[in-house]
């Protein structure tokens, strides 16, 4: 019986030693964390960090004033454990009010906790917000002076001032005030609001009376709350008023009231524009066209009408923006073309050509009479020249690959005729020769609607030569490297 009693006592002592060696220190989570409230009531937040003082009490062997009974390895493990602790705020941490609950979840490493012989009192800590101060209300739009200036349809906004603290001083928190039109486009703060730069819409137009503009404030609400303030509103709508009213000139009228004049033809036409506005508008506008030279079918030109805006306003009118432009494509209905094909000569045009050529032939026949010319190598006085039958018709038009290198002659319409020459018998016996002569139209043009224009001023002739091949060498063959040559016989013309 005595042995049994001794065994029980020894067993109790062993169990006591065993349990005392394996005991875990409970970590009071409410002491582990330091919670700092920031901002003001309704706009608060919390900042959480681990208490160095509390951790020191668990890892410093002399924290209690006497040496800790916890062994050194355990204390070292505790350092590692506290370094590994993580936490996160799992409930919203903004716009907090007194009485709100913030949940803080603690994430620890079970193995490190075991080595450190510690245990969290709980893994979720609920903190009640209680000490947020009441914020003073600021009325920011009382601090801004907003005006609208300029002309109706071209107005701009001016914003003056800044949001002041209660004592009238500057706030530490930066507050940016921006203006937006009804479509949400950001407006500039002054007459330069229509410049195109980063952050501003390309579609911004001038303001008109009756438009609405919204001012919006951009600032850090938490930072402002730290200063003890809250804004009563972040946006304010203003109605545009006070802009000068003028009669707006109808742009359709402007672009229906000009004439254009074309010089030359595609592909090197030039163009000018003439103001044809009614008398009450004529002196206030001028027209320009760009580009205005080297024009060809398919090109696009821009006609711009610009107002003398100050004088126009004196007359009670305005053109928004001061100018307006319209783009036109040059089509075959607008731009004349140099004759490029014999097929483009209409029957009517042929009749005009024949009449013009007949008149010209009469003239040169008269001019040659009694003149001195080179005939068969001899400089001889002529008695008469009779231009006879038409031999052929030839057209020269630049090759497409050579068009950029042509600057003067865009076509030659050539008529080759037989010519009978009779020399004068004053000095020697009169002789009769059968030669060839070429009559040439240079840069002859087809006009939209009216067709080929037979311009006598563009007609000239090439001196008579002995043979058809001689005359063709002179007026055709030497140009074949740059020009397309097409021809038809006299019977086909």
C-alpha positions in Angstrom: 0.0 0.0 0.0 2.9 2.3 0.8 4.5 1.6 -2.5 1.3 2.4 -4.3 1.0 5.7 -2.6 4.6 6.6 -3.5 4.0 5.7 -7.2 0.9 8.0 -7.3 2.9 11.0 -5.8 5.7 10.5 -8.3 3.2 10.3 -11.2 1.5 13.6 -10.1 4.9 15.3 -9.9 5.8 14.1 -13.4 2.5 15.3 -14.8 2.9 18.6 -13.1 6.4 19.1 -14.5 5.3 18.0 -18.0 2.3 20.4 -18.1 4.3 23.3 -16.8 6.9 22.7 -19.5 4.3 22.6 -22.3 2.2 25.6 -21.2 1.5 28.3 -23.8 1.3 32.1 -23.1 -2.0 33.6 -24.3 -1.5 36.7 -26.4 -4.1 39.4 -25.6 -5.1 40.6 -29.1 -6.5 43.9 -27.7 -3.1 44.7 -26.3 -1.2 43.4 -29.3 -2.6 46.1 -31.6 -2.5 49.9 -31.5 -5.4 51.4 -33.3 -5.3 55.1 -34.3 -8.4 56.8 -35.5 -8.0 59.4 -38.3 -10.2 61.9 -39.9 -13.6 63.0 -38.6 -17.0 61.6 -37.8 -18.5 60.3 -41.0 -15.2 60.5 -42.9 -12.9 58.5 -40.6 -10.5 55.6 -41.0 -8.2 53.6 -38.8 -4.6 52.8 -38.9 -3.4 49.6 -37.2 0.0 48.5 -36.1 1.5 46.0 -33.7 2.4 47.3 -30.2 6.2 47.2 -29.8 5.7 47.6 -26.0 3.4 44.6 -25.8 5.7 42.4 -28.0 8.7 43.5 -25.9 7.0 42.2 -22.8 6.8 38.8 -24.3 10.3 38.5 -25.9 12.5 40.5 -23.5 13.8 38.3 -20.8 14.1 41.3 -18.4 10.8 43.0 -19.3 9.2 42.3 -15.9 12.3 43.6 -14.0 13.6 40.1 -13.2 14.9 37.5 -15.5 12.2 35.6 -17.4 11.7 31.9 -16.6 11.2 31.3 -20.4 14.2 29.7 -22.0 16.3 31.5 -24.6 15.2 29.3 -27.5 11.6 30.0 -26.9 12.2 33.8 -26.6 14.1 33.6 -30.0 11.1 31.7 -31.5 8.8 34.4 -30.2 10.8 37.1 -32.1 10.4 35.1 -35.3 6.7 34.6 -34.6 5.9 38.2 -34.1 7.9 39.2 -37.1 5.7 36.8 -39.2 2.4 38.1 -38.0 0.1 39.5 -40.6 -3.2 41.2 -40.3 -5.8 42.8 -42.6 -8.8 45.0 -42.0 -11.7 43.0 -43.4 -14.4 45.6 -43.1 -14.6 49.0 -44.9 -11.9 51.4 -43.7 -13.3 54.7 -45.0 -16.1 57.1 -44.2 -16.2 55.7 -40.7 -18.4 57.2 -38.0 -18.3 56.9 -34.3 -19.9 53.6 -33.3 -18.8 51.7 -36.4 -17.1 48.4 -36.0 -13.9 47.6 -37.7 -12.8 43.9 -38.0 -9.1 43.1 -37.9 -8.2 39.5 -38.9 -4.9 38.2 -37.7 -3.0 35.6 -39.7 -0.3 33.6 -37.9 1.9 30.6 -38.5 0.9 27.6 -36.4 4.3 26.0 -36.3 6.0 29.3 -35.2 3.3 29.7 -32.6 4.0 26.2 -31.3 7.8 26.8 -31.2 7.2 30.2 -29.4 4.7 28.6 -26.9 2.1 31.3 -27.5 -1.5 31.4 -28.6 -3.7 34.2 -29.8 -6.7 35.0 -27.6 -8.7 35.3 -30.8 -8.1 35.6 -34.5 -10.6 38.3 -35.2 -10.4 41.6 -33.3 -13.5 43.9 -33.5 -12.7 47.5 -32.8 -15.4 50.1 -32.2 -14.7 53.6 -33.5 -15.3 56.1 -30.7 -13.1 59.1 -30.8 -13.6 60.7 -34.2 -14.1 64.5 -33.9 -17.0 66.3 -35.4 -15.9 68.1 -38.7 -16.5 71.7 -39.6 -18.5 72.2 -42.8 -16.9 74.2 -45.6 -19.0 75.8 -48.4 -16.5 75.7 -51.2 -18.5 77.3 -54.0 -19.0 80.4 -51.9 -15.2 80.9 -52.3 -15.2 80.8 -56.1 -16.2 83.6 -58.4 -17.5 82.3 -61.7 -18.0 84.5 -64.7 -18.8 83.9 -68.4 -17.3 86.2 -71.0 -17.2 86.5 -74.8 -19.8 86.2 -77.4 -22.8 83.9 -77.5 -21.6 80.7 -79.2 -18.0 81.5 -78.4 -18.2 82.1 -74.7 -15.7 80.9 -72.1 -15.6 80.5 -68.4 -13.4 82.3 -65.8 -13.0 80.7 -62.3 -11.4 82.8 -59.6 -10.6 82.0 -56.0 -9.8 79.0 -53.8 -11.4 77.0 -51.0 -10.5 78.6 -47.7 -10.2 77.2 -44.2 -12.6 78.5 -41.6 -10.1 81.2 -40.6 -9.7 82.3 -44.2 -6.3 80.7 -44.6 -5.2 78.2 -47.2 -6.0 74.6 -46.6 -3.2 72.1 -46.4 -5.2 69.8 -48.7 -5.0 70.5 -52.4 -8.4 71.2 -54.0 -8.6 71.4 -57.8 -11.7 72.9 -59.4 -12.5 71.9 -63.0 -15.4 72.9 -65.3 -17.3 70.5 -67.7 -19.9 71.2 -70.3 -23.2 69.4 -70.5 -21.6 66.6 -72.6 -18.9 66.0 -70.0 -16.1 67.7 -71.9 -13.5 69.4 -69.8 -13.4 73.2 -70.3 -10.4 75.4 -69.8 -10.4 78.1 -67.3 -10.3 81.3 -69.6 -10.5 82.2 -73.3 -8.0 79.5 -74.1 -10.6 76.8 -73.3 -10.7 75.8 -76.9 -7.1 74.9 -77.3 -6.4 71.2 -78.0 -4.2 69.7 -75.3 -4.1 66.6 -73.2 -7.1 66.1 -71.0 -9.4 68.3 -73.1 -11.9 67.1 -75.7 -11.3 67.9 -79.4 -15.1 68.4 -79.6 -15.3 71.3 -77.2 -17.3 74.2 -78.7 -17.8 77.8 -77.4 -20.4 78.4 -74.8 -23.8 79.9 -75.4 -26.3 81.6 -73.2 -28.5 79.0 -71.5 -25.8 76.2 -71.6 -25.0 74.5 -68.3 -21.5 74.1 -66.9 -20.7 71.9 -63.9 -17.9 72.7 -61.6 -16.4 69.7 -59.9 -13.9 69.5 -57.0 -11.1 67.0 -56.8 -9.4 66.5 -53.5 -8.4 63.9 -50.9 -11.4 63.7 -48.5 -9.4 61.9 -45.8 -6.7 64.5 -45.9 -9.3 67.2 -45.6 -10.9 65.4 -42.7 -7.5 65.2 -40.9 -7.6 69.0 -41.0 -11.0 68.9 -39.4 -13.2 69.8 -42.4 -15.8 68.4 -44.7 -17.2 70.0 -47.9 -21.0 70.5 -48.1 -20.9 69.6 -51.8 -18.4 68.6 -54.5 -20.3 69.8 -57.6 -22.2 72.9 -58.5 -24.1 73.6 -61.8 -24.1 77.0 -63.3 -26.2 78.4 -66.2 -24.3 80.4 -68.8 -25.5 84.0 -69.1 -24.3 87.4 -70.0 -22.6 86.6 -73.3 -22.9 89.1 -76.0 -25.7 88.3 -78.5 -25.2 88.8 -82.2 -27.0 87.7 -85.3 -25.1 84.6 -86.6 -24.3 84.7 -90.3 -25.7 81.6 -92.1 -22.7 79.5 -93.2 -24.8 78.0 -96.0 -25.2 81.5 -97.4 -21.4 82.0 -97.3 -20.7 78.9 -99.3 -23.5 79.6 -101.8 -22.1 83.1 -102.5 -18.8 82.7 -104.2 -17.6 82.0 -107.7 -14.5 80.2 -108.7 -12.3 80.8 -111.7 -10.1 78.0 -113.1 -7.0 78.7 -115.1 -5.5 75.9 -117.2 -6.7 72.4 -116.8 -6.0 69.1 -115.0 -3.3 68.2 -114.0 -1.9 71.7 -113.5 -4.9 73.8 -113.1 -5.0 76.8 -110.7 -8.0 78.3 -109.0 -9.1 81.5 -107.5 -12.3 82.4 -105.6 -14.4 85.5 -105.8 -16.7 86.9 -103.2 -20.3 87.2 -104.4 -22.0 88.0 -101.1 -24.9 90.5 -101.0 -24.0 94.1 -100.2 -24.8 93.9 -96.5 -22.2 91.2 -96.0 -19.8 91.7 -98.9 -17.2 93.9 -97.2 -16.9 91.8 -94.1 -15.6 88.5 -95.6 -12.8 87.3 -97.8 -12.3 83.9 -99.4 -9.3 81.7 -99.9 -8.7 78.3 -101.5 -6.0 75.8 -100.7 -4.2 74.4 -102.5 -4.8 76.7 -105.4 -2.3 75.4 -108.1 -1.1 72.1 -109.6 -4.7 70.8 -109.3 -6.0 67.7 -111.0 -9.1 65.5 -111.0 -9.5 63.8 -107.7 -7.7 66.5 -105.6 -9.4 67.9 -102.6 -9.4 71.7 -102.0 -10.5 73.6 -98.9 -12.3 76.9 -99.4 -12.2 79.1 -96.3 -14.3 82.2 -95.7 -12.9 84.5 -93.0 -14.7 87.3 -91.3 -13.4 90.7 -90.3 -14.9 89.9 -86.9 -14.6 93.2 -85.2 -16.2 95.2 -88.0 -18.8 92.5 -88.4 -19.8 92.7 -84.8 -20.1 96.5 -85.1 -22.8 95.6 -87.7 -24.5 93.4 -85.2 -23.5 90.1 -86.7 -20.9 87.4 -86.0 -19.4 84.3 -87.5 -18.7 81.8 -84.7 -15.0 81.0 -84.7 -14.3 83.9 -87.1 -13.9 81.6 -90.1 -15.4 78.5 -91.7 -14.1 76.0 -94.1 -15.5 73.5 -96.5 -13.7 70.7 -98.4 -14.5 70.0 -102.1 -13.3 67.2 -104.3 -12.4 68.3 -107.8 -14.4 66.1 -110.2 -14.8 66.0 -114.0 -17.9 68.2 -113.5 -15.7 71.0 -112.0 -12.2 70.9 -113.4 -11.4 71.2 -117.1 -9.0 68.7 -118.6 -6.4 68.9 -121.3 -7.5 66.9 -124.4 -6.0 63.5 -124.0 -7.8 61.4 -126.6 -8.9 62.0 -130.2 -12.1 60.2 -129.3 -13.0 63.1 -126.9 -13.4 65.5 -129.9 -17.2 65.8 -130.5 -18.7 66.5 -133.9 -19.5 70.0 -132.8 -15.9 70.6 -131.8 -14.8 69.2 -135.2 -16.9 71.8 -136.9 -15.4 74.6 -134.8 -11.9 73.3 -135.5 -12.5 73.1 -139.2 -13.8 76.7 -139.3 -10.9 78.0 -137.2 -8.4 76.1 -139.3 -9.9 77.4 -142.5 -9.6 81.0 -141.3 -6.0 80.4 -140.2 -5.2 78.8 -143.6 -6.5 81.9 -145.4 -4.3 84.0 -143.2 -1.1 82.0 -143.7 -1.7 81.8 -147.5 -1.9 85.6 -147.5 1.2 86.0 -145.3 3.3 83.7 -147.5 2.5 85.6 -150.7 5.7 87.5 -151.8 7.5 86.3 -148.6 10.9 84.7 -148.7 11.1 81.1 -147.5 13.4 78.2 -147.5 12.1 75.9 -150.3 14.1 72.7 -151.1 17.2 74.3 -149.6 17.0 77.5 -151.5 15.9 80.8 -150.0 13.3 81.8 -152.5 10.6 84.5 -152.9 7.2 82.9 -153.1 4.4 83.8 -155.4 1.7 81.8 -153.6 1.1 79.0 -151.2 -2.0 76.9 -151.4 -2.8 74.6 -148.5 -4.5 71.6 -149.8 -6.0 68.4 -148.4 -5.7 67.3 -144.8 -3.3 64.3 -144.6 -3.8 63.2 -141.0 -4.6 64.3 -137.4 -2.2 63.6 -134.6 -2.5 64.1 -130.8 0.5 64.2 -128.3 -0.4 63.7 -124.6 2.1 63.1 -121.8 2.9 59.6 -120.7 1.7 59.0 -117.1 5.2 58.2 -116.1 6.4 61.6 -117.5 3.6 63.8 -116.2 5.6 65.1 -113.3 8.3 66.3 -115.7 6.0 68.2 -117.9 5.6 71.9 -117.1 4.4 73.6 -120.3 3.0 71.5 -123.1 0.3 69.1 -122.0 -1.0 68.3 -125.5 -0.4 69.2 -129.1 -3.3 68.6 -131.6 -1.6 68.5 -135.0 -3.1 68.8 -138.4 -0.8 67.9 -141.3 -1.8 69.3 -144.7 -0.4 69.1 -148.2 0.8 72.5 -149.4 1.5 73.6 -153.1 4.2 76.3 -153.3 4.7 78.4 -156.4 7.9 80.6 -156.5 8.0 84.1 -157.9 9.3 84.4 -161.5 10.7 87.9 -160.9 14.3 86.7 -160.9 14.1 83.2 -162.1 11.7 80.9 -163.8 8.7 80.1 -161.5 8.7 76.6 -160.0 5.9 74.6 -158.3 6.6 72.3 -155.3 4.4 69.9 -153.3 5.3 70.2 -149.6 3.7 69.6 -146.3 2.7 72.0 -143.5 1.6 71.3 -139.9 -0.9 73.4 -138.0 -0.7 72.9 -134.3 -3.0 73.7 -131.3 -1.1 73.6 -128.1 -2.7 73.0 -124.6 -6.2 72.7 -126.0 -8.8 72.1 -123.2 -12.0 70.2 -122.8 -14.4 72.1 -120.4 -17.1 70.5 -118.3 -20.5 70.9 -120.0 -19.3 72.9 -123.0 -16.7 70.5 -124.4 -13.5 71.3 -126.4 -12.7 75.0 -126.5 -11.2 76.0 -129.8 -8.8 78.8 -128.9 -7.3 80.5 -132.0 -4.6 82.0 -129.8 -3.2 78.5 -129.2 -2.9 77.8 -133.0 0.4 78.1 -134.8 2.1 76.4 -137.8 5.4 74.8 -138.5 7.4 75.8 -141.6 6.7 73.7 -144.7 9.0 70.7 -145.2 9.7 68.5 -148.2 8.1 65.2 -147.2 5.6 63.8 -144.8 8.4 62.0 -142.8 10.2 65.3 -142.5 7.3 67.1 -141.1 6.5 64.2 -138.7 10.1 64.2 -137.4 9.7 67.9 -136.7 6.4 67.8 -134.9 5.9 64.3 -133.6 8.9 61.9 -133.6 11.2 63.9 -131.4 8.7 63.9 -128.6 7.8 60.2 -128.5 10.0 59.5 -125.4 7.7 61.8 -123.3 4.3 61.7 -125.1 1.8 59.2 -126.1 1.1 59.6 -129.9 -2.3 58.8 -131.4 -3.4 59.6 -134.9 -6.2 59.2 -137.4 -6.5 59.7 -141.1 -8.2 62.7 -142.6 -11.2 60.6 -143.6 -11.8 59.6 -140.0 -11.8 63.2 -138.7 
